[in-house]
Amino acid sequence: MTVYLPIAELSVNIFIILGMGAAVGFLSGMFGVGGGFLITPLLIFYNIPPVVAVATGANQVVASSISGAITHFRRGTLDVKLGTVLLVGGLAGATVGISIFSWLRRLGQLDLFVSLLYVILLGTVGSLMLSESVRAMRRTARNEPPLAKRPGQHIWVHRLPFKMRFKKSKIYLSAIPVLALGFAIGVLTSIMGVGGGFIMVPAMIYLLRIPTSVVVGTSLFQIIFVTAFTTMVQAATNYSVDIVLATILMVAGVIGAQYGVRVGQKLRGEQLRALLALLVLAVGIRLAIALVVPPDDVYSVAVGSFAY
């Protein structure tokens, strides 16, 4: 069964799109990531124009994140105050990122830039997370005490000024690194169509020393509003949000996220990080292969804003 996508200007199999949305929603709920780092490459692999994939992928992230965040809020594993500070930085970053996105699109270098950025970020983050999680699992298997610092212990980040107390996270922390992290995630959301959870979750755990139990829900809270803002501005500025594609992805993503949260609650922290790292590396490797392997069609024809 096929459905026509008016903005992407092509027909797709609705069941494949539903499967993508459900799978990404499941992973969103399990790992506390928006899923944009998966859905955007998947759409590109399925021949959706990158401009549409980035903007519409951000839209799907909203639905998956809302579903997962509500569940975490009910369970008391969401720090609203911390999420709000992240959000302030995220909205500023998203505004800057959309300007960069439009500039790259006018230069005709958007597709290459997005792919390269995905390969670099996914490869780096995935490798670091996998290395750390494997070491943690080995220590657990040998019944050795963990080497990681406990939440609340001081590193250079905690010596910065403008400190705030986040009671839910049980941490006293400067607002500067929180705002900076939110800003960086906002820029990535606009340019790459990602929620940014695959960077924000490790940064909150390892850099800010926030408890893992609170990180997942708080990450999803920030992702909701930044990606929603990005989607609206992308639609108004670049006219690249395909509402038909977005609706299909959202319906499947909401359902998948509910099951993902349940599975994620049953796994230990180091197991979750190892699985997420493998997933991130797999997507990065696939994109790297696509960059170096010669395409079937050496030449493409540009129609309007999209290349085919």
Contacts in CASP RR format, 6 or more apart in sequence:
PFRMAT RR
TARGET T0000
AUTHOR 0000-0000-0000
METHOD contacts of the structure
MODEL  1
MTVYLPIAELSVNIFIILGMGAAVGFLSGMFGVGGGFLITPLLIFYNIPP
VVAVATGANQVVASSISGAITHFRRGTLDVKLGTVLLVGGLAGATVGISI
FSWLRRLGQLDLFVSLLYVILLGTVGSLMLSESVRAMRRTARNEPPLAKR
PGQHIWVHRLPFKMRFKKSKIYLSAIPVLALGFAIGVLTSIMGVGGGFIM
VPAMIYLLRIPTSVVVGTSLFQIIFVTAFTTMVQAATNYSVDIVLATILM
VAGVIGAQYGVRVGQKLRGEQLRALLALLVLAVGIRLAIALVVPPDDVYS
VAVGSFAY
1 13 0 8 1.000
1 14 0 8 1.000
1 15 0 8 1.000
2 11 0 8 1.000
2 12 0 8 1.000
2 13 0 8 1.000
2 14 0 8 1.000
3 11 0 8 1.000
3 12 0 8 1.000
3 14 0 8 1.000
3 17 0 8 1.000
3 244 0 8 1.000
3 248 0 8 1.000
4 10 0 8 1.000
4 11 0 8 1.000
4 244 0 8 1.000
5 11 0 8 1.000
5 12 0 8 1.000
5 48 0 8 1.000
5 52 0 8 1.000
5 242 0 8 1.000
5 244 0 8 1.000
5 245 0 8 1.000
6 242 0 8 1.000
6 243 0 8 1.000
6 244 0 8 1.000
7 52 0 8 1.000
7 56 0 8 1.000
7 239 0 8 1.000
7 240 0 8 1.000
7 241 0 8 1.000
7 242 0 8 1.000
7 243 0 8 1.000
7 244 0 8 1.000
7 245 0 8 1.000
8 48 0 8 1.000
8 49 0 8 1.000
8 52 0 8 1.000
8 242 0 8 1.000
8 245 0 8 1.000
8 306 0 8 1.000
9 303 0 8 1.000
9 306 0 8 1.000
10 47 0 8 1.000
10 48 0 8 1.000
12 46 0 8 1.000
12 48 0 8 1.000
12 245 0 8 1.000
14 248 0 8 1.000
16 46 0 8 1.000
17 46 0 8 1.000
17 245 0 8 1.000
17 248 0 8 1.000
17 249 0 8 1.000
17 252 0 8 1.000
18 248 0 8 1.000
18 251 0 8 1.000
18 252 0 8 1.000
19 252 0 8 1.000
20 39 0 8 1.000
20 42 0 8 1.000
20 43 0 8 1.000
20 46 0 8 1.000
20 249 0 8 1.000
20 252 0 8 1.000
21 39 0 8 1.000
21 60 0 8 1.000
21 64 0 8 1.000
21 248 0 8 1.000
21 249 0 8 1.000
21 252 0 8 1.000
21 253 0 8 1.000
21 256 0 8 1.000
22 252 0 8 1.000
22 253 0 8 1.000
22 255 0 8 1.000
22 256 0 8 1.000
23 38 0 8 1.000
23 256 0 8 1.000
24 35 0 8 1.000
24 36 0 8 1.000
24 38 0 8 1.000
24 39 0 8 1.000
24 42 0 8 1.000
24 60 0 8 1.000
24 64 0 8 1.000
24 249 0 8 1.000
24 253 0 8 1.000
25 35 0 8 1.000
25 64 0 8 1.000
25 67 0 8 1.000
25 252 0 8 1.000
25 253 0 8 1.000
25 254 0 8 1.000
25 255 0 8 1.000
25 256 0 8 1.000
25 257 0 8 1.000
25 260 0 8 1.000
26 253 0 8 1.000
26 256 0 8 1.000
26 257 0 8 1.000
26 259 0 8 1.000
26 260 0 8 1.000
26 263 0 8 1.000
27 33 0 8 1.000
27 35 0 8 1.000
27 38 0 8 1.000
27 260 0 8 1.000
27 279 0 8 1.000
28 34 0 8 1.000
28 35 0 8 1.000
28 61 0 8 1.000
28 64 0 8 1.000
28 65 0 8 1.000
28 67 0 8 1.000
28 68 0 8 1.000
28 220 0 8 1.000
28 253 0 8 1.000
28 256 0 8 1.000
28 257 0 8 1.000
28 260 0 8 1.000
29 64 0 8 1.000
29 67 0 8 1.000
29 68 0 8 1.000
29 71 0 8 1.000
29 216 0 8 1.000
29 220 0 8 1.000
29 256 0 8 1.000
29 257 0 8 1.000
29 258 0 8 1.000
29 260 0 8 1.000
29 261 0 8 1.000
29 264 0 8 1.000
30 260 0 8 1.000
30 261 0 8 1.000
30 263 0 8 1.000
30 264 0 8 1.000
30 267 0 8 1.000
30 272 0 8 1.000
30 275 0 8 1.000
31 201 0 8 1.000
31 216 0 8 1.000
31 264 0 8 1.000
31 272 0 8 1.000
31 275 0 8 1.000
31 276 0 8 1.000
31 279 0 8 1.000
32 68 0 8 1.000
32 197 0 8 1.000
32 201 0 8 1.000
32 215 0 8 1.000
32 216 0 8 1.000
32 217 0 8 1.000
32 219 0 8 1.000
32 220 0 8 1.000
33 195 0 8 1.000
33 196 0 8 1.000
33 197 0 8 1.000
33 198 0 8 1.000
33 201 0 8 1.000
33 219 0 8 1.000
33 223 0 8 1.000
33 276 0 8 1.000
34 61 0 8 1.000
34 64 0 8 1.000
34 65 0 8 1.000
34 194 0 8 1.000
34 195 0 8 1.000
34 196 0 8 1.000
34 197 0 8 1.000
34 219 0 8 1.000
34 220 0 8 1.000
34 223 0 8 1.000
34 227 0 8 1.000
35 61 0 8 1.000
35 64 0 8 1.000
35 194 0 8 1.000
35 195 0 8 1.000
35 197 0 8 1.000
35 198 0 8 1.000
36 57 0 8 1.000
36 58 0 8 1.000
36 60 0 8 1.000
36 61 0 8 1.000
36 192 0 8 1.000
36 193 0 8 1.000
36 194 0 8 1.000
36 195 0 8 1.000
36 196 0 8 1.000
37 118 0 8 1.000
37 122 0 8 1.000
37 192 0 8 1.000
37 194 0 8 1.000
37 195 0 8 1.000
37 196 0 8 1.000
37 197 0 8 1.000
37 198 0 8 1.000
37 280 0 8 1.000
37 283 0 8 1.000
38 279 0 8 1.000
38 283 0 8 1.000
39 57 0 8 1.000
39 60 0 8 1.000
39 61 0 8 1.000
39 249 0 8 1.000
40 53 0 8 1.000
40 54 0 8 1.000
40 57 0 8 1.000
40 114 0 8 1.000
40 118 0 8 1.000
40 192 0 8 1.000
40 193 0 8 1.000
40 194 0 8 1.000
41 118 0 8 1.000
41 283 0 8 1.000
41 284 0 8 1.000
41 286 0 8 1.000
41 287 0 8 1.000
43 52 0 8 1.000
43 53 0 8 1.000
43 56 0 8 1.000
43 57 0 8 1.000
43 245 0 8 1.000
44 50 0 8 1.000
44 53 0 8 1.000
44 115 0 8 1.000
45 286 0 8 1.000
45 290 0 8 1.000
48 56 0 8 1.000
48 245 0 8 1.000
49 306 0 8 1.000
49 307 0 8 1.000
49 308 0 8 1.000
50 110 0 8 1.000
50 111 0 8 1.000
50 114 0 8 1.000
50 115 0 8 1.000
51 105 0 8 1.000
51 110 0 8 1.000
51 238 0 8 1.000
51 240 0 8 1.000
51 305 0 8 1.000
51 306 0 8 1.000
52 240 0 8 1.000
52 241 0 8 1.000
52 242 0 8 1.000
52 245 0 8 1.000
52 306 0 8 1.000
53 193 0 8 1.000
54 101 0 8 1.000
54 114 0 8 1.000
54 191 0 8 1.000
54 192 0 8 1.000
54 193 0 8 1.000
54 234 0 8 1.000
54 240 0 8 1.000
55 193 0 8 1.000
55 231 0 8 1.000
55 234 0 8 1.000
55 235 0 8 1.000
55 238 0 8 1.000
55 240 0 8 1.000
55 241 0 8 1.000
55 242 0 8 1.000
56 240 0 8 1.000
56 241 0 8 1.000
56 242 0 8 1.000
56 245 0 8 1.000
56 246 0 8 1.000
56 249 0 8 1.000
57 193 0 8 1.000
57 246 0 8 1.000
57 249 0 8 1.000
58 189 0 8 1.000
58 190 0 8 1.000
58 193 0 8 1.000
58 194 0 8 1.000
58 195 0 8 1.000
58 227 0 8 1.000
58 230 0 8 1.000
58 231 0 8 1.000
58 234 0 8 1.000
59 227 0 8 1.000
59 231 0 8 1.000
59 241 0 8 1.000
59 246 0 8 1.000
59 249 0 8 1.000
59 250 0 8 1.000
60 246 0 8 1.000
60 249 0 8 1.000
60 250 0 8 1.000
60 253 0 8 1.000
61 193 0 8 1.000
61 194 0 8 1.000
61 195 0 8 1.000
61 223 0 8 1.000
61 227 0 8 1.000
62 223 0 8 1.000
62 224 0 8 1.000
62 227 0 8 1.000
62 228 0 8 1.000
62 231 0 8 1.000
62 250 0 8 1.000
63 249 0 8 1.000
63 250 0 8 1.000
63 251 0 8 1.000
63 253 0 8 1.000
63 254 0 8 1.000
63 257 0 8 1.000
64 250 0 8 1.000
64 253 0 8 1.000
64 254 0 8 1.000
64 256 0 8 1.000
64 257 0 8 1.000
65 195 0 8 1.000
65 220 0 8 1.000
65 221 0 8 1.000
65 223 0 8 1.000
65 224 0 8 1.000
65 227 0 8 1.000
65 257 0 8 1.000
66 224 0 8 1.000
66 254 0 8 1.000
67 253 0 8 1.000
67 254 0 8 1.000
67 256 0 8 1.000
67 257 0 8 1.000
67 258 0 8 1.000
68 217 0 8 1.000
68 220 0 8 1.000
68 257 0 8 1.000
68 258 0 8 1.000
68 261 0 8 1.000
69 78 0 8 1.000
69 217 0 8 1.000
69 220 0 8 1.000
69 221 0 8 1.000
69 224 0 8 1.000
71 257 0 8 1.000
71 258 0 8 1.000
71 261 0 8 1.000
72 78 0 8 1.000
72 216 0 8 1.000
72 217 0 8 1.000
72 220 0 8 1.000
72 221 0 8 1.000
72 261 0 8 1.000
73 217 0 8 1.000
73 221 0 8 1.000
76 168 0 8 1.000
77 213 0 8 1.000
77 214 0 8 1.000
77 216 0 8 1.000
77 217 0 8 1.000
78 168 0 8 1.000
78 214 0 8 1.000
78 217 0 8 1.000
78 218 0 8 1.000
78 220 0 8 1.000
78 221 0 8 1.000
79 166 0 8 1.000
79 168 0 8 1.000
79 169 0 8 1.000
79 210 0 8 1.000
79 214 0 8 1.000
79 217 0 8 1.000
79 218 0 8 1.000
80 168 0 8 1.000
80 221 0 8 1.000
81 164 0 8 1.000
81 166 0 8 1.000
81 167 0 8 1.000
81 168 0 8 1.000
82 166 0 8 1.000
82 168 0 8 1.000
82 169 0 8 1.000
82 178 0 8 1.000
82 210 0 8 1.000
82 214 0 8 1.000
82 218 0 8 1.000
83 218 0 8 1.000
83 221 0 8 1.000
83 222 0 8 1.000
85 164 0 8 1.000
85 175 0 8 1.000
85 178 0 8 1.000
85 179 0 8 1.000
86 178 0 8 1.000
86 179 0 8 1.000
86 181 0 8 1.000
86 182 0 8 1.000
86 185 0 8 1.000
86 200 0 8 1.000
86 218 0 8 1.000
86 221 0 8 1.000
86 222 0 8 1.000
87 182 0 8 1.000
87 221 0 8 1.000
87 222 0 8 1.000
87 225 0 8 1.000
87 226 0 8 1.000
88 179 0 8 1.000
88 182 0 8 1.000
89 179 0 8 1.000
89 180 0 8 1.000
89 182 0 8 1.000
89 183 0 8 1.000
89 186 0 8 1.000
90 182 0 8 1.000
90 183 0 8 1.000
90 185 0 8 1.000
90 186 0 8 1.000
90 189 0 8 1.000
90 222 0 8 1.000
90 226 0 8 1.000
91 186 0 8 1.000
91 225 0 8 1.000
91 226 0 8 1.000
91 229 0 8 1.000
92 183 0 8 1.000
92 186 0 8 1.000
93 182 0 8 1.000
93 183 0 8 1.000
93 184 0 8 1.000
93 185 0 8 1.000
93 186 0 8 1.000
93 187 0 8 1.000
93 190 0 8 1.000
94 186 0 8 1.000
94 187 0 8 1.000
94 189 0 8 1.000
94 190 0 8 1.000
94 226 0 8 1.000
94 229 0 8 1.000
94 230 0 8 1.000
94 233 0 8 1.000
95 190 0 8 1.000
95 233 0 8 1.000
96 183 0 8 1.000
96 187 0 8 1.000
96 190 0 8 1.000
97 186 0 8 1.000
97 187 0 8 1.000
97 189 0 8 1.000
97 190 0 8 1.000
97 191 0 8 1.000
98 190 0 8 1.000
98 230 0 8 1.000
98 233 0 8 1.000
98 234 0 8 1.000
98 237 0 8 1.000
100 187 0 8 1.000
100 190 0 8 1.000
100 191 0 8 1.000
101 110 0 8 1.000
101 190 0 8 1.000
101 191 0 8 1.000
101 234 0 8 1.000
101 238 0 8 1.000
102 237 0 8 1.000
102 238 0 8 1.000
104 110 0 8 1.000
104 113 0 8 1.000
104 191 0 8 1.000
105 238 0 8 1.000
105 305 0 8 1.000
111 307 0 8 1.000
113 191 0 8 1.000
114 191 0 8 1.000
114 192 0 8 1.000
115 287 0 8 1.000
115 290 0 8 1.000
115 291 0 8 1.000
116 291 0 8 1.000
117 191 0 8 1.000
117 192 0 8 1.000
118 192 0 8 1.000
118 283 0 8 1.000
118 284 0 8 1.000
118 287 0 8 1.000
119 284 0 8 1.000
119 287 0 8 1.000
119 288 0 8 1.000
119 291 0 8 1.000
121 188 0 8 1.000
121 192 0 8 1.000
121 198 0 8 1.000
121 199 0 8 1.000
122 198 0 8 1.000
122 280 0 8 1.000
122 281 0 8 1.000
122 283 0 8 1.000
122 284 0 8 1.000
122 287 0 8 1.000
123 280 0 8 1.000
123 281 0 8 1.000
123 284 0 8 1.000
125 198 0 8 1.000
125 199 0 8 1.000
125 202 0 8 1.000
125 277 0 8 1.000
125 280 0 8 1.000
126 198 0 8 1.000
126 276 0 8 1.000
126 277 0 8 1.000
126 280 0 8 1.000
126 281 0 8 1.000
127 277 0 8 1.000
127 281 0 8 1.000
128 202 0 8 1.000
129 202 0 8 1.000
129 273 0 8 1.000
129 274 0 8 1.000
129 276 0 8 1.000
129 277 0 8 1.000
129 280 0 8 1.000
130 274 0 8 1.000
130 277 0 8 1.000
130 278 0 8 1.000
130 281 0 8 1.000
132 206 0 8 1.000
132 273 0 8 1.000
133 270 0 8 1.000
133 271 0 8 1.000
133 273 0 8 1.000
133 274 0 8 1.000
133 277 0 8 1.000
134 274 0 8 1.000
135 147 0 8 1.000
136 146 0 8 1.000
136 148 0 8 1.000
136 270 0 8 1.000
136 273 0 8 1.000
137 270 0 8 1.000
137 271 0 8 1.000
137 274 0 8 1.000
139 145 0 8 1.000
139 146 0 8 1.000
139 147 0 8 1.000
140 268 0 8 1.000
140 270 0 8 1.000
148 206 0 8 1.000
149 155 0 8 1.000
149 209 0 8 1.000
150 209 0 8 1.000
151 169 0 8 1.000
151 170 0 8 1.000
151 171 0 8 1.000
151 209 0 8 1.000
151 210 0 8 1.000
151 211 0 8 1.000
152 158 0 8 1.000
152 170 0 8 1.000
152 171 0 8 1.000
152 172 0 8 1.000
152 209 0 8 1.000
153 209 0 8 1.000
155 209 0 8 1.000
157 173 0 8 1.000
157 174 0 8 1.000
157 177 0 8 1.000
157 207 0 8 1.000
157 208 0 8 1.000
157 209 0 8 1.000
158 172 0 8 1.000
158 173 0 8 1.000
158 174 0 8 1.000
158 209 0 8 1.000
159 174 0 8 1.000
160 174 0 8 1.000
160 176 0 8 1.000
160 177 0 8 1.000
161 174 0 8 1.000
161 176 0 8 1.000
162 174 0 8 1.000
162 175 0 8 1.000
162 176 0 8 1.000
163 172 0 8 1.000
163 173 0 8 1.000
163 174 0 8 1.000
163 175 0 8 1.000
164 172 0 8 1.000
164 173 0 8 1.000
164 174 0 8 1.000
164 175 0 8 1.000
165 171 0 8 1.000
165 172 0 8 1.000
166 172 0 8 1.000
166 173 0 8 1.000
166 210 0 8 1.000
168 214 0 8 1.000
169 210 0 8 1.000
169 211 0 8 1.000
169 214 0 8 1.000
169 218 0 8 1.000
170 211 0 8 1.000
171 208 0 8 1.000
171 209 0 8 1.000
171 210 0 8 1.000
171 211 0 8 1.000
173 208 0 8 1.000
177 207 0 8 1.000
177 208 0 8 1.000
178 208 0 8 1.000
181 200 0 8 1.000
181 203 0 8 1.000
181 204 0 8 1.000
181 207 0 8 1.000
181 208 0 8 1.000
182 200 0 8 1.000
182 222 0 8 1.000
182 226 0 8 1.000
184 199 0 8 1.000
185 195 0 8 1.000
185 196 0 8 1.000
185 197 0 8 1.000
185 199 0 8 1.000
185 200 0 8 1.000
185 222 0 8 1.000
185 226 0 8 1.000
186 196 0 8 1.000
186 226 0 8 1.000
186 230 0 8 1.000
188 194 0 8 1.000
188 195 0 8 1.000
188 196 0 8 1.000
188 199 0 8 1.000
189 195 0 8 1.000
189 196 0 8 1.000
189 223 0 8 1.000
189 226 0 8 1.000
189 227 0 8 1.000
189 230 0 8 1.000
190 230 0 8 1.000
190 233 0 8 1.000
190 234 0 8 1.000
193 227 0 8 1.000
193 230 0 8 1.000
195 223 0 8 1.000
195 226 0 8 1.000
195 227 0 8 1.000
196 223 0 8 1.000
197 219 0 8 1.000
197 223 0 8 1.000
198 276 0 8 1.000
198 280 0 8 1.000
200 219 0 8 1.000
200 222 0 8 1.000
200 223 0 8 1.000
201 215 0 8 1.000
201 216 0 8 1.000
201 219 0 8 1.000
201 276 0 8 1.000
202 273 0 8 1.000
204 210 0 8 1.000
204 215 0 8 1.000
204 218 0 8 1.000
204 219 0 8 1.000
205 212 0 8 1.000
205 215 0 8 1.000
210 218 0 8 1.000
212 269 0 8 1.000
231 241 0 8 1.000
231 246 0 8 1.000
234 240 0 8 1.000
234 241 0 8 1.000
235 241 0 8 1.000
238 305 0 8 1.000
240 305 0 8 1.000
264 272 0 8 1.000
267 275 0 8 1.000
300 307 0 8 1.000
300 308 0 8 1.000
301 307 0 8 1.000
301 308 0 8 1.000
302 308 0 8 1.000
END
